[in-house]
Amino acid sequence: MLGCENWVLFTDAYWECYVRHLLTSFWHPVGTCKMAPATDPLGVVTHRLRLRGVSGVRVVDASVMPQITTGNTMATTVMIGERGADFIKEDWGYPHDA
């Protein structure tokens, strides 16, 4: 890998250099927290945005999107935030318009 010639091939230091030189951001990451039924062992978030196995934590961002939108993710992420706020209000007994 160009830029990592000073490291011994396949060592931890080499792989760290490799990753630092090769990786990039796509600026709109989504889908890192799979929302799925309890029967799916790969699902980490419930349909009410609760993080499985951790009490009092919800995932209310673009990571619950199953795939990226065709445009900027901002509007969809705001909608997820609004829905998450509704879930929290319901759980605490507040009306949706509160």
CNS distance restraints for C-alpha pairs under 8 A (distance, minus, plus):
assign (resid   1 and name CA) (resid   5 and name CA) 6.82 0.50 0.50
assign (resid   1 and name CA) (resid  18 and name CA) 6.64 0.50 0.50
assign (resid   3 and name CA) (resid  17 and name CA) 7.74 0.50 0.50
assign (resid   3 and name CA) (resid  21 and name CA) 7.35 0.50 0.50
assign (resid   4 and name CA) (resid  14 and name CA) 6.43 0.50 0.50
assign (resid   4 and name CA) (resid  17 and name CA) 5.85 0.50 0.50
assign (resid   4 and name CA) (resid  18 and name CA) 6.57 0.50 0.50
assign (resid   7 and name CA) (resid  11 and name CA) 7.54 0.50 0.50
assign (resid   7 and name CA) (resid  13 and name CA) 6.44 0.50 0.50
assign (resid   7 and name CA) (resid  14 and name CA) 5.13 0.50 0.50
assign (resid   8 and name CA) (resid  13 and name CA) 7.66 0.50 0.50
assign (resid   8 and name CA) (resid  14 and name CA) 6.19 0.50 0.50
assign (resid   9 and name CA) (resid  14 and name CA) 5.91 0.50 0.50
assign (resid  10 and name CA) (resid  14 and name CA) 5.73 0.50 0.50
assign (resid  10 and name CA) (resid  15 and name CA) 6.27 0.50 0.50
assign (resid  11 and name CA) (resid  15 and name CA) 6.30 0.50 0.50
assign (resid  12 and name CA) (resid  16 and name CA) 6.13 0.50 0.50
assign (resid  13 and name CA) (resid  17 and name CA) 6.26 0.50 0.50
assign (resid  14 and name CA) (resid  18 and name CA) 6.06 0.50 0.50
assign (resid  15 and name CA) (resid  19 and name CA) 6.06 0.50 0.50
assign (resid  16 and name CA) (resid  20 and name CA) 6.18 0.50 0.50
assign (resid  17 and name CA) (resid  21 and name CA) 6.18 0.50 0.50
assign (resid  18 and name CA) (resid  22 and name CA) 5.94 0.50 0.50
assign (resid  19 and name CA) (resid  23 and name CA) 5.63 0.50 0.50
assign (resid  25 and name CA) (resid  29 and name CA) 7.90 0.50 0.50
assign (resid  28 and name CA) (resid  68 and name CA) 7.78 0.50 0.50
assign (resid  28 and name CA) (resid  72 and name CA) 7.58 0.50 0.50
assign (resid  28 and name CA) (resid  73 and name CA) 6.58 0.50 0.50
assign (resid  29 and name CA) (resid  62 and name CA) 7.29 0.50 0.50
assign (resid  29 and name CA) (resid  63 and name CA) 7.16 0.50 0.50
assign (resid  29 and name CA) (resid  68 and name CA) 7.74 0.50 0.50
assign (resid  30 and name CA) (resid  62 and name CA) 5.08 0.50 0.50
assign (resid  30 and name CA) (resid  63 and name CA) 4.46 0.50 0.50
assign (resid  30 and name CA) (resid  64 and name CA) 6.89 0.50 0.50
assign (resid  30 and name CA) (resid  65 and name CA) 5.79 0.50 0.50
assign (resid  30 and name CA) (resid  66 and name CA) 7.38 0.50 0.50
assign (resid  30 and name CA) (resid  67 and name CA) 6.59 0.50 0.50
assign (resid  30 and name CA) (resid  68 and name CA) 6.01 0.50 0.50
assign (resid  31 and name CA) (resid  62 and name CA) 6.87 0.50 0.50
assign (resid  31 and name CA) (resid  63 and name CA) 4.46 0.50 0.50
assign (resid  31 and name CA) (resid  64 and name CA) 5.33 0.50 0.50
assign (resid  31 and name CA) (resid  65 and name CA) 4.94 0.50 0.50
assign (resid  31 and name CA) (resid  66 and name CA) 5.08 0.50 0.50
assign (resid  31 and name CA) (resid  67 and name CA) 5.97 0.50 0.50
assign (resid  31 and name CA) (resid  68 and name CA) 7.54 0.50 0.50
assign (resid  32 and name CA) (resid  63 and name CA) 4.82 0.50 0.50
assign (resid  32 and name CA) (resid  64 and name CA) 6.73 0.50 0.50
assign (resid  33 and name CA) (resid  43 and name CA) 7.29 0.50 0.50
assign (resid  33 and name CA) (resid  44 and name CA) 5.89 0.50 0.50
assign (resid  33 and name CA) (resid  45 and name CA) 6.45 0.50 0.50
assign (resid  33 and name CA) (resid  59 and name CA) 7.89 0.50 0.50
assign (resid  33 and name CA) (resid  63 and name CA) 5.23 0.50 0.50
assign (resid  33 and name CA) (resid  64 and name CA) 5.17 0.50 0.50
assign (resid  34 and name CA) (resid  42 and name CA) 7.04 0.50 0.50
assign (resid  34 and name CA) (resid  43 and name CA) 4.84 0.50 0.50
assign (resid  34 and name CA) (resid  44 and name CA) 5.57 0.50 0.50
assign (resid  34 and name CA) (resid  45 and name CA) 6.08 0.50 0.50
assign (resid  34 and name CA) (resid  63 and name CA) 7.68 0.50 0.50
assign (resid  34 and name CA) (resid  64 and name CA) 5.85 0.50 0.50
assign (resid  34 and name CA) (resid  65 and name CA) 7.77 0.50 0.50
assign (resid  34 and name CA) (resid  66 and name CA) 6.92 0.50 0.50
assign (resid  35 and name CA) (resid  43 and name CA) 5.38 0.50 0.50
assign (resid  35 and name CA) (resid  44 and name CA) 6.13 0.50 0.50
assign (resid  35 and name CA) (resid  45 and name CA) 4.55 0.50 0.50
assign (resid  35 and name CA) (resid  46 and name CA) 5.66 0.50 0.50
assign (resid  35 and name CA) (resid  47 and name CA) 6.40 0.50 0.50
assign (resid  35 and name CA) (resid  49 and name CA) 7.62 0.50 0.50
assign (resid  35 and name CA) (resid  64 and name CA) 6.03 0.50 0.50
assign (resid  35 and name CA) (resid  66 and name CA) 7.71 0.50 0.50
assign (resid  36 and name CA) (resid  40 and name CA) 6.13 0.50 0.50
assign (resid  36 and name CA) (resid  42 and name CA) 7.76 0.50 0.50
assign (resid  36 and name CA) (resid  43 and name CA) 4.72 0.50 0.50
assign (resid  36 and name CA) (resid  44 and name CA) 7.17 0.50 0.50
assign (resid  36 and name CA) (resid  45 and name CA) 6.54 0.50 0.50
assign (resid  36 and name CA) (resid  46 and name CA) 6.19 0.50 0.50
assign (resid  36 and name CA) (resid  47 and name CA) 7.02 0.50 0.50
assign (resid  37 and name CA) (resid  43 and name CA) 6.94 0.50 0.50
assign (resid  37 and name CA) (resid  46 and name CA) 6.73 0.50 0.50
assign (resid  37 and name CA) (resid  47 and name CA) 7.56 0.50 0.50
assign (resid  38 and name CA) (resid  43 and name CA) 7.25 0.50 0.50
assign (resid  38 and name CA) (resid  46 and name CA) 7.48 0.50 0.50
assign (resid  44 and name CA) (resid  51 and name CA) 5.93 0.50 0.50
assign (resid  44 and name CA) (resid  52 and name CA) 5.46 0.50 0.50
assign (resid  45 and name CA) (resid  49 and name CA) 5.49 0.50 0.50
assign (resid  45 and name CA) (resid  50 and name CA) 5.41 0.50 0.50
assign (resid  45 and name CA) (resid  51 and name CA) 4.70 0.50 0.50
assign (resid  45 and name CA) (resid  52 and name CA) 5.73 0.50 0.50
assign (resid  45 and name CA) (resid  58 and name CA) 7.81 0.50 0.50
assign (resid  45 and name CA) (resid  59 and name CA) 7.11 0.50 0.50
assign (resid  45 and name CA) (resid  64 and name CA) 7.54 0.50 0.50
assign (resid  46 and name CA) (resid  50 and name CA) 5.18 0.50 0.50
assign (resid  46 and name CA) (resid  51 and name CA) 6.60 0.50 0.50
assign (resid  46 and name CA) (resid  52 and name CA) 6.78 0.50 0.50
assign (resid  48 and name CA) (resid  84 and name CA) 7.33 0.50 0.50
assign (resid  48 and name CA) (resid  87 and name CA) 6.50 0.50 0.50
assign (resid  49 and name CA) (resid  58 and name CA) 5.27 0.50 0.50
assign (resid  49 and name CA) (resid  59 and name CA) 5.48 0.50 0.50
assign (resid  49 and name CA) (resid  60 and name CA) 6.45 0.50 0.50
assign (resid  49 and name CA) (resid  64 and name CA) 7.98 0.50 0.50
assign (resid  49 and name CA) (resid  84 and name CA) 6.74 0.50 0.50
assign (resid  50 and name CA) (resid  56 and name CA) 7.73 0.50 0.50
assign (resid  50 and name CA) (resid  57 and name CA) 6.04 0.50 0.50
assign (resid  50 and name CA) (resid  58 and name CA) 4.25 0.50 0.50
assign (resid  50 and name CA) (resid  59 and name CA) 6.35 0.50 0.50
assign (resid  51 and name CA) (resid  55 and name CA) 7.60 0.50 0.50
assign (resid  51 and name CA) (resid  57 and name CA) 5.69 0.50 0.50
assign (resid  51 and name CA) (resid  58 and name CA) 5.25 0.50 0.50
assign (resid  51 and name CA) (resid  59 and name CA) 6.35 0.50 0.50
assign (resid  59 and name CA) (resid  63 and name CA) 7.63 0.50 0.50
assign (resid  59 and name CA) (resid  64 and name CA) 7.20 0.50 0.50
assign (resid  60 and name CA) (resid  64 and name CA) 7.41 0.50 0.50
assign (resid  60 and name CA) (resid  80 and name CA) 6.19 0.50 0.50
assign (resid  60 and name CA) (resid  81 and name CA) 5.53 0.50 0.50
assign (resid  60 and name CA) (resid  84 and name CA) 5.88 0.50 0.50
assign (resid  61 and name CA) (resid  77 and name CA) 5.70 0.50 0.50
assign (resid  61 and name CA) (resid  80 and name CA) 6.33 0.50 0.50
assign (resid  61 and name CA) (resid  81 and name CA) 6.48 0.50 0.50
assign (resid  62 and name CA) (resid  73 and name CA) 7.39 0.50 0.50
assign (resid  62 and name CA) (resid  76 and name CA) 7.67 0.50 0.50
assign (resid  62 and name CA) (resid  77 and name CA) 5.35 0.50 0.50
assign (resid  62 and name CA) (resid  80 and name CA) 7.55 0.50 0.50
assign (resid  68 and name CA) (resid  73 and name CA) 7.25 0.50 0.50
assign (resid  69 and name CA) (resid  73 and name CA) 6.19 0.50 0.50
assign (resid  69 and name CA) (resid  76 and name CA) 7.92 0.50 0.50
assign (resid  73 and name CA) (resid  77 and name CA) 6.03 0.50 0.50
assign (resid  74 and name CA) (resid  78 and name CA) 6.19 0.50 0.50
assign (resid  75 and name CA) (resid  79 and name CA) 6.34 0.50 0.50
assign (resid  76 and name CA) (resid  80 and name CA) 6.29 0.50 0.50
assign (resid  77 and name CA) (resid  81 and name CA) 6.22 0.50 0.50
assign (resid  78 and name CA) (resid  82 and name CA) 6.21 0.50 0.50
assign (resid  79 and name CA) (resid  83 and name CA) 6.18 0.50 0.50
assign (resid  80 and name CA) (resid  84 and name CA) 6.02 0.50 0.50
assign (resid  81 and name CA) (resid  85 and name CA) 6.13 0.50 0.50
assign (resid  82 and name CA) (resid  86 and name CA) 6.32 0.50 0.50
assign (resid  83 and name CA) (resid  87 and name CA) 6.34 0.50 0.50
assign (resid  84 and name CA) (resid  88 and name CA) 6.31 0.50 0.50
assign (resid  85 and name CA) (resid  89 and name CA) 6.15 0.50 0.50
assign (resid  86 and name CA) (resid  90 and name CA) 6.10 0.50 0.50
assign (resid  86 and name CA) (resid  96 and name CA) 5.86 0.50 0.50
assign (resid  87 and name CA) (resid  91 and name CA) 6.18 0.50 0.50
assign (resid  88 and name CA) (resid  92 and name CA) 6.25 0.50 0.50
assign (resid  89 and name CA) (resid  93 and name CA) 5.98 0.50 0.50
assign (resid  89 and name CA) (resid  94 and name CA) 4.81 0.50 0.50
assign (resid  89 and name CA) (resid  95 and name CA) 6.61 0.50 0.50
assign (resid  89 and name CA) (resid  96 and name CA) 6.53 0.50 0.50
assign (resid  90 and name CA) (resid  94 and name CA) 5.76 0.50 0.50
assign (resid  90 and name CA) (resid  95 and name CA) 6.86 0.50 0.50
assign (resid  90 and name CA) (resid  96 and name CA) 7.25 0.50 0.50
assign (resid  94 and name CA) (resid  98 and name CA) 6.46 0.50 0.50
